[in-house]
Amino acid sequence: MAKERARLHQALEYKFSNPRLLDEALTHPSALQGRQGRASGRGGYERLEFLGDRVLGLVVAEMLFNAFPNENEGALARRHAALVRREALARVAAEIGLGACLAMSRGEEETGGRNNPTLLADACEAVIGALYADAGLDVAASFVRRHWEPLMGEALTPPKDAKTALQEWAQGLGRKLPLYTTLGMEGPPHEPIFLVEVMVEGVESVTGRGTSKRAAEQAAAQAMLEKVKS
């Protein structure tokens, strides 16, 4: 794994003052199961993932604000959502060889963990968080700009939101409009998570979660799009 880590350092274009931060960013929670992971003193990447998610969101928002001065908030929001979603993060993770550097359990690895888009996306956010924690916003933003500017340049027009895209897909096949149903709420009253089901004629229903009904509907629509286009 030493060669893979060396290539990762080259891709990051940064040498950590506190290498443990990068170790944590590259540690999947499954690697901490049992005494060996705990004895190493390494934490998993979840806390850094939380931090990196916020840093990525801020930097991408600034990039879009400057790159598209004539677009309204809705168009910028759709671009932003596309650039910070799992697929974009997993793509960057693959470009920098992140999967080969991750510490994970044997079981996770045997089930394809090193190529799992969700796992790669989470780890990529954690690496961004580690860069920010070690060196501040300028270094983290430099990494984000290098890898997200090409992605930003691929879309000449703002992407459609998931609900609109799903509606157009259904109409294109002559099917009824998608039907959204709120199934309930989870979590504490001050931070509710809504659970929404979407049904499309001829397709098994799927659900989505979000901090608002609108967000949950978008999540459900996105899950349905991924299902029908897979």
Order of alpha helices (4+ residues) and beta strands (2+ residues): alpha-alpha-alpha-alpha-alpha-alpha-alpha-alpha-alpha-alpha-beta-beta-beta-alpha
